[in-house]
């Protein structure tokens, strides 16, 4: 059988010679195969162009990004665990600060949130990668909101503890001198000099002349000088409506307007004013009214 496949004739419009080309079966197959190859090449180049083309450099970059995502996921997990531990500690601190727990509706503000949409046009691999990025982003948003709540709660705790610390420092809780209690608070006490019954709005601590008299709490000196009956005396305003007075001193060591701290020497024991022996007459006032100082003094809290 002849190998000839056919003859192709080229007839020009102008007056030229007719040209013919004979083609064998083998040549026709080769020509067809070459045409199919060219078409496939063009299709491949088009797909490569529109898909972005996973070049070796791009594959390497994607691998690096996936590795970084793994590290970020681990870090987010660690931050979440640390925040949970901090939340437990925060609840303990609120109890110590005598603060109520954070309301559940407030806590809910720090949890959850809108997700990030993924385009349906991306590939399955890209969609999975995008979902991981979206999950990390959502976790970070939640951590930021919850950490802001914890920061605000901790600030409340700090303020509460600072106020309690300030209040405690301003509470007259120690003895004003290291002597002994010689007379108590009473509304009906016989006066040692006038021998009549009258209120004794404080306590007397007998001590050796010249012994230190100390402020029983932090405060500001509002009186320092001579007062009839009390002799040399000091009055300290501790804030919160509480003040203390120290009478019959031999000498005063402070002046009006001076800030003093608990345990600071403000005078020396004497017997000035209406007094028959060295002692300090000590009073505590709440909103201007005298109260028994012993209700403030801690057991064994003696000034050195």
QUIDAMO-V534291 format. One record per backbone hydrogen bond with DSSP energy under -1.0 kcal/mol. CO is the residue of the C=O (numbers start at 0). NH is the residue of the N-H. E is the energy in kcal/mol with one decimal. If there is no record, write none. Layout:
co=CO nh=NH e=E
co=CO nh=NH e=E
This chain:
co=2 nh=24 e=-2.6
co=5 nh=22 e=-3.2
co=7 nh=20 e=-3.7
co=9 nh=18 e=-2.5
co=13 nh=15 e=-2.4
co=18 nh=9 e=-4.4
co=20 nh=7 e=-3.8
co=22 nh=4 e=-2.5
co=22 nh=5 e=-1.8
co=23 nh=27 e=-2.2
co=24 nh=28 e=-2.3
co=25 nh=29 e=-2.2
co=26 nh=30 e=-2.6
co=27 nh=31 e=-2.5
co=28 nh=32 e=-2.7
co=29 nh=33 e=-2.3
co=30 nh=34 e=-2.0
co=31 nh=35 e=-2.5
co=32 nh=36 e=-2.3
co=33 nh=37 e=-2.2
co=34 nh=38 e=-2.3
co=35 nh=39 e=-2.5
co=36 nh=40 e=-2.4
co=37 nh=41 e=-2.5
co=38 nh=42 e=-2.4
co=39 nh=43 e=-2.7
co=40 nh=44 e=-2.7
co=41 nh=45 e=-2.1
co=42 nh=46 e=-2.5
co=43 nh=47 e=-2.6
co=44 nh=48 e=-2.3
co=45 nh=49 e=-2.6
co=46 nh=50 e=-2.1
co=52 nh=54 e=-2.4
co=54 nh=58 e=-2.6
co=55 nh=59 e=-2.2
co=56 nh=60 e=-2.1
co=57 nh=61 e=-2.7
co=58 nh=62 e=-2.1
co=59 nh=63 e=-2.1
co=60 nh=64 e=-2.5
co=61 nh=65 e=-2.5
co=62 nh=66 e=-1.9
co=63 nh=67 e=-2.2
co=64 nh=68 e=-2.3
co=65 nh=69 e=-1.9
co=66 nh=70 e=-1.8
co=67 nh=71 e=-2.7
co=68 nh=72 e=-2.6
co=69 nh=73 e=-1.9
co=70 nh=74 e=-2.3
co=71 nh=75 e=-2.6
co=72 nh=76 e=-2.0
co=73 nh=77 e=-2.2
co=74 nh=78 e=-2.7
co=75 nh=79 e=-2.4
co=76 nh=80 e=-2.1
co=77 nh=81 e=-2.5
co=78 nh=82 e=-2.4
co=79 nh=83 e=-2.0
co=80 nh=84 e=-2.0
co=81 nh=85 e=-2.1
co=82 nh=86 e=-2.3
co=83 nh=87 e=-1.8
co=84 nh=88 e=-2.1
co=85 nh=89 e=-2.5
co=86 nh=90 e=-1.8
co=87 nh=91 e=-1.6
co=88 nh=92 e=-2.4
co=89 nh=93 e=-2.1
co=90 nh=94 e=-1.6
co=91 nh=95 e=-2.3
co=92 nh=96 e=-2.3
co=93 nh=98 e=-3.4
co=94 nh=97 e=-1.3
co=102 nh=106 e=-2.2
co=103 nh=107 e=-2.2
co=106 nh=109 e=-1.4
co=107 nh=110 e=-1.5
co=122 nh=126 e=-2.7
co=123 nh=127 e=-2.1
co=124 nh=128 e=-2.0
co=125 nh=129 e=-2.7
co=126 nh=130 e=-2.3
co=127 nh=131 e=-1.7
co=128 nh=132 e=-2.1
co=129 nh=133 e=-2.6
co=130 nh=134 e=-2.3
co=131 nh=135 e=-2.3
co=132 nh=136 e=-2.5
co=133 nh=137 e=-2.5
co=134 nh=138 e=-2.2
co=135 nh=139 e=-2.5
co=136 nh=140 e=-2.2
co=137 nh=141 e=-2.2
co=138 nh=142 e=-2.6
co=139 nh=143 e=-2.4
co=140 nh=144 e=-2.1
co=141 nh=145 e=-2.7
co=142 nh=146 e=-2.6
co=143 nh=147 e=-1.8
co=144 nh=148 e=-1.8
co=145 nh=149 e=-2.4
co=146 nh=150 e=-2.5
co=147 nh=151 e=-2.2
co=148 nh=152 e=-2.5
co=149 nh=153 e=-3.0
co=150 nh=154 e=-1.8
co=151 nh=155 e=-1.7
co=152 nh=156 e=-2.2
co=153 nh=157 e=-2.8
co=154 nh=158 e=-2.4
co=155 nh=159 e=-2.5
co=156 nh=160 e=-2.9
co=157 nh=161 e=-2.6
co=158 nh=162 e=-2.4
co=159 nh=163 e=-2.4
co=160 nh=164 e=-2.8
co=161 nh=165 e=-2.6
co=162 nh=166 e=-2.6
co=163 nh=167 e=-2.7
co=164 nh=168 e=-2.5
co=165 nh=169 e=-1.5
co=167 nh=170 e=-1.6
co=168 nh=217 e=-3.1
co=170 nh=172 e=-1.6
co=172 nh=297 e=-2.7
co=175 nh=213 e=-2.5
co=179 nh=205 e=-2.4
co=182 nh=203 e=-2.5
co=185 nh=199 e=-4.4
co=188 nh=197 e=-2.7
co=190 nh=194 e=-1.7
co=195 nh=190 e=-3.3
co=197 nh=188 e=-2.2
co=199 nh=185 e=-2.3
co=202 nh=281 e=-3.0
co=203 nh=181 e=-2.6
co=203 nh=182 e=-1.2
co=204 nh=279 e=-1.9
co=205 nh=179 e=-2.1
co=207 nh=210 e=-2.1
co=210 nh=268 e=-3.2
co=212 nh=265 e=-3.0
co=212 nh=266 e=-1.6
co=214 nh=262 e=-3.0
co=215 nh=172 e=-1.2
co=218 nh=259 e=-2.9
co=219 nh=236 e=-3.0
co=220 nh=256 e=-3.3
co=222 nh=234 e=-2.2
co=224 nh=232 e=-2.8
co=226 nh=230 e=-1.9
co=228 nh=273 e=-2.1
co=229 nh=247 e=-3.0
co=230 nh=226 e=-1.9
co=231 nh=248 e=-2.4
co=232 nh=224 e=-2.1
co=233 nh=245 e=-2.2
co=234 nh=221 e=-2.6
co=234 nh=222 e=-1.5
co=235 nh=243 e=-2.1
co=236 nh=219 e=-2.4
co=238 nh=241 e=-1.9
co=240 nh=286 e=-3.6
co=241 nh=237 e=-2.5
co=242 nh=284 e=-3.0
co=243 nh=235 e=-2.6
co=244 nh=282 e=-1.9
co=245 nh=233 e=-1.9
co=246 nh=280 e=-1.1
co=250 nh=267 e=-2.3
co=254 nh=257 e=-1.8
co=257 nh=220 e=-2.9
co=259 nh=218 e=-2.3
co=260 nh=263 e=-2.2
co=263 nh=214 e=-2.4
co=265 nh=252 e=-3.1
co=266 nh=212 e=-2.9
co=267 nh=249 e=-2.8
co=268 nh=209 e=-2.7
co=269 nh=278 e=-2.1
co=272 nh=274 e=-1.7
co=279 nh=204 e=-2.0
co=280 nh=246 e=-2.2
co=281 nh=202 e=-2.4
co=282 nh=244 e=-1.9
co=283 nh=290 e=-2.6
co=284 nh=242 e=-2.0
co=285 nh=288 e=-2.0
co=288 nh=285 e=-3.0
co=291 nh=294 e=-1.5
co=292 nh=295 e=-1.8
co=292 nh=296 e=-1.3
co=297 nh=300 e=-2.0
co=299 nh=301 e=-1.5
co=300 nh=174 e=-2.5
